[in-house]
């Protein structure tokens, strides 16, 4: 599959300068010491001086990718750009790499070749087992500005992982960039321009069609706070094969239907169960008539019995391991576990479909008008006889049936014998992502306090806690609670995690802790924070510039909290926090305060975020709302000692 990987796990390493001759690369740029004054005025950290990319497709199974580029780095903030990272595997070979480091006076101070790069196996970094490896070459210099220039060529023996073209990064200037696609094999190579209006120049050559995009001077694109990601803002060209071949498996990605047919055929000989596996299923669902209950039982069995590992083998990581392999070995990747779940459901007489999806990140997750490989994950849709669907995330041992973590509300590709069909995973709105907390603070005159907390979770809020808490020890859970609430985890006196991974609508956990310096004290007064544990801390910054980008929040949710403050003996309330009520089309906030019969204080707080996507024009209203929430949450109760 095409992996959308952020390479964070590689340690910073320095390649040693090669003994090759220090000769400039043939980029035809000229003098790197001359810097466009527009970049200096706009506080650019780096600039692409010249970039040339040539993708040549010779057949459904062979292509070459040539890149030549020069980047000037103005300060250490962009030093990570001085790194060339090249993946290779059974379908990608690195033909060569050569690079130079050019100082601010235009002098080549270091030259490198491929052998200077550090070589890593990707196993243990992003996968349990894979044939993928990576070459990493650091092009560092200790004086700024300096320029890196490099050239490399990669040969592909399978076309599903062809790279897209991004001519620049966020906050990066551009002087000149070009992309050339040569379709020498008449394979129907396809492309889609995103976030810029520039048609390709098309030329018919004796070898085939040639497409070229050229981009000139471009000022840096800055991502505004909570703005969209690069897919929505940066100019780029998506690339996908028409006809393709992977290890003598032939496919066509010119339509979702044909792409889905290819993927379906990969699994046709893998959904076979041994007699032992069948007997196990028969015993599990014996006497169970309700179809959805059968799904729940079999899904829980699959979660308990198996563990997830990433195995990027088998037709470029696309072909799933057989259901019987998973049964025998009790592990598999997303494809294998989904295939196993689909197989045991099929044996139980329940129909389901595998669904390809781009997991993680905001947005729809799929460019619907551009069929091809946009996926990094597989889930399952179960089709009940009553017409309802149950969605299953098969790589997570703790999510209940129907929960998909961060993959709710995304476009995905449902796979059937007829081919692929674009569907949307079910949404979870603010009424289904719930966090209901009860706090009870007992305040002492010396400023210390004890707290009892009961935390109820549902939907995405539950998914986050289950994924964080369930794989770790009890001691590690207490440490995490300490981090969440900014308290000493050693001061947690009691806790209860038995309500996690429950079968009901909510999961829960609770704890009690001793708090030092919870209250600010003076000679006769105590200042008690209204909402120290759940107060809103996210800041939407002010800006003198007009907002141009939309705002994207992660998910809708509801916080509904109750907090009881038990006052120390001999103290009364001098200043009560002000009640607050804010109602907008996109969010609500309510905070109310009342005295109880025995003289304590009860505060009820509710926060609802009812949308995740906001236009640029809504930014000021959104900022105003959260500023008001932060102000209300930041209030204090003032207690005074009675005379």
Protein Blocks (a to p, Z undefined) as FASTA:
>chain_A
ZZddddfkbccddddddfbdcddddehnopakbccfklmmnopabdcfbdcdddddfbfk
bccdddddddddfbfklmmmmcccddddfkbccfbdcdddddfkopafbdcdfklpccdd
fehklpmbdcbdcdddddddfbdcdddddddddddfbfklcccddfbdehiacfbdcddd
ddfkonopacddehiacdddddddfkbccddddddddddddddehiacfklmmgcddddd
fbdceehiacdfkbfklmmmmmmmmmmmmmccdfklmmmmmmmmgoiablklmmmmmmmm
mmmmpccddddehehhlaccdfklmmmnopacfklmmmmmmmmmmmnopacddddddeej
edjhiafklgcjfbfbdcdddddfkopacdddfkbckbcghiahjmgoiacddddfkbcc
ddddddddfklmccdddddddddfkopacdddddddehjllmmmmmmmmmpcfklmmmmm
mmmnopafklpmbdcfklgoiabfbdcdddddddehkbccdfkbccddfblmlgcfbdcd
ddfbdcfbdcddfbdcdddddddddddehiacfbdcdddddddfkbccdddddddfkopa
cdddddddfbfbdcfklmmmmmmmmmmmmmmmmpccdddddZZ
